[in-house]
Amino acid sequence: LLGRKVASDADDCNPLRKIGDMNINPCGLIANTFFYDKFTLQPVNDASGQPLQFLEEGIAWESDMRYFYPDDDTTQYLHETYPLVVNPIEGVTNEHFIVWMRVAALPSFQKLYGYFNQPIAKGTTLKFDVLANWEVTSFRGSKSLIENRSLGLESLLIGII
C-alpha cells in the first residue's frame, strides 16, 4: 500500500477480491461498501453576504493520503465501481473514499463529509440536494447529516448506525 507491490494472502480481501476474473482494487468489504451519497449545498450566503462554500477537500488525514495502488489490465478500479462519485483522475485519492477507508472502532460511527470555513449567520437555513445511493435497509441501518462545531469550523458529518 505504500507504493511497493507486496505478496499478500488471497484471503486478506475475501469475500470481495474479484468480480468474475477481474481483481477489484482496492479490494475488501470496506472499500467495496463505499458510502457514495452526494450532498450539494443549495446557494446561500455567509454572515458577510458572500456565497457560502461547502468544502470537501482537506477532509482526509494527511497520513491516509499516501496510499498507492498498482495499475494493470486485470483490475477493476474504484472509478469503475463508483463512476458517479469518483473520477478516473482522482481514483483512490478521492478524499471521501480515503475518509471511508479509515476503519471505525464501533458499529455506529461518523465520517467527515465536508466543512465550512466562513461564518454562518445565526438562523441561516442550509439546504442540501441529496443523491441517496447508499442502501441501509438491508442491515436495518440509518444515516444522518450531522452538524458539528469544533476548532472554529462548521463540519458536516455522516452518521451511520
C-alpha positions in Angstrom: 0.0 0.0 0.0 2.9 2.4 0.3 4.0 2.2 -3.3 5.5 -1.2 -3.3 4.0 -4.5 -4.5 3.9 -7.0 -1.8 2.8 -10.6 -1.7 -0.4 -11.0 0.2 -2.7 -13.8 1.2 -5.7 -14.1 -1.1 -7.9 -14.3 1.9 -7.0 -10.7 3.0 -9.7 -9.3 0.7 -12.3 -12.1 0.9 -15.2 -12.1 0.1 -14.6 -9.1 -2.3 -11.4 -9.8 -4.1 -12.7 -10.5 -7.6 -15.7 -9.9 -9.8 -15.5 -12.8 -12.2 -11.9 -12.9 -13.5 -11.3 -9.2 -12.6 -9.4 -8.3 -9.5 -11.0 -5.5 -7.5 -8.6 -2.7 -6.4 -8.9 -1.7 -3.7 -10.4 -5.0 -2.6 -12.3 -6.0 0.6 -15.6 -5.2 2.2 -14.7 -1.7 3.4 -13.6 -0.4 0.0 -16.5 -2.0 -1.8 -19.2 -0.8 0.6 -18.0 2.8 0.0 -20.5 5.5 1.1 -21.3 7.2 -2.1 -24.2 9.5 -1.4 -23.7 13.0 -2.7 -24.6 16.3 -0.8 -24.7 19.6 -2.7 -25.3 22.8 -0.9 -28.1 25.0 -2.4 -26.9 28.6 -2.9 -26.9 30.6 0.3 -24.7 33.5 1.6 -22.5 33.5 4.7 -22.7 36.1 7.5 -20.9 38.7 5.4 -23.1 38.3 2.4 -20.6 36.2 0.4 -21.6 32.9 -1.3 -21.1 30.1 1.3 -18.8 27.4 0.1 -19.2 23.8 1.2 -15.6 22.4 1.2 -14.9 18.8 0.6 -11.1 19.0 0.2 -8.8 18.6 3.2 -11.2 16.2 5.0 -8.8 13.2 4.9 -5.9 12.7 7.2 -2.6 13.5 5.5 -1.2 10.1 6.5 -4.1 8.3 4.8 -3.5 10.2 1.5 -0.2 8.4 0.9 -1.5 5.1 -0.3 -0.8 3.8 -3.8 -2.5 1.1 -5.9 -1.0 -0.6 -8.9 -2.3 -0.3 -12.5 -2.9 -3.3 -14.7 -5.5 -4.7 -17.2 -6.8 -7.3 -14.8 -8.1 -4.9 -12.2 -11.4 -3.0 -11.8 -10.6 0.3 -10.1 -12.6 2.5 -7.8 -13.7 4.9 -10.5 -15.1 1.9 -12.5 -17.1 0.7 -9.5 -18.4 4.2 -8.5 -18.3 6.3 -11.7 -20.9 8.8 -10.4 -18.7 9.7 -7.4 -15.0 9.0 -8.3 -13.5 10.2 -11.5 -10.6 8.3 -13.1 -8.1 11.0 -12.5 -8.5 11.1 -8.7 -9.2 7.4 -8.2 -8.3 6.2 -4.7 -7.1 9.8 -3.9 -10.8 10.8 -3.7 -10.9 12.2 -0.1 -14.4 10.8 0.6 -13.1 7.4 -0.2 -10.0 7.9 2.0 -12.1 9.0 4.9 -14.4 6.0 4.4 -11.4 3.6 4.4 -10.3 4.7 7.9 -11.9 1.9 9.9 -14.4 2.9 12.6 -13.9 1.3 16.0 -17.7 0.9 16.7 -20.7 -0.2 14.7 -22.2 3.3 15.0 -19.9 5.9 13.6 -19.5 9.4 12.0 -17.3 10.3 9.0 -16.4 13.8 8.0 -18.0 14.8 4.6 -17.3 18.5 4.3 -16.9 21.7 6.2 -17.4 25.5 6.1 -14.6 27.9 6.8 -16.8 31.0 6.6 -19.0 32.5 9.3 -22.7 31.4 9.1 -25.2 33.9 10.5 -27.4 32.6 13.3 -30.8 31.4 11.9 -29.4 30.7 8.4 -31.1 27.7 6.8 -28.8 25.3 4.9 -30.5 23.2 2.3 -28.8 20.3 0.5 -29.6 18.4 -2.6 -29.1 14.7 -1.7 -28.3 11.9 -4.1 -29.0 9.0 -1.8 -27.2 6.0 -3.3 -26.0 4.1 -0.2 -28.6 1.5 0.9 -29.1 0.9 4.6 -32.4 -1.0 4.8 -30.8 -4.5 4.3 -29.0 -4.2 7.6 -31.7 -2.1 9.4 -29.3 0.9 9.5 -29.8 4.6 9.2 -27.8 7.6 8.0 -27.9 11.2 9.1 -26.4 14.5 8.2 -24.9 15.9 11.4 -23.7 19.5 12.1 -20.6 19.8 14.3 -18.9 22.9 15.5 -15.3 22.4 16.5 -12.0 24.1 16.1 -13.8 27.1 14.8 -15.2 25.2 11.8 -18.7 24.1 10.9 -18.4 20.5 9.8 -21.0 18.1 8.3 -20.6 14.5 9.3 -22.4 11.5 8.0 -23.6 9.3 10.9 -24.1 5.6 10.2 -25.9 3.3 12.5 
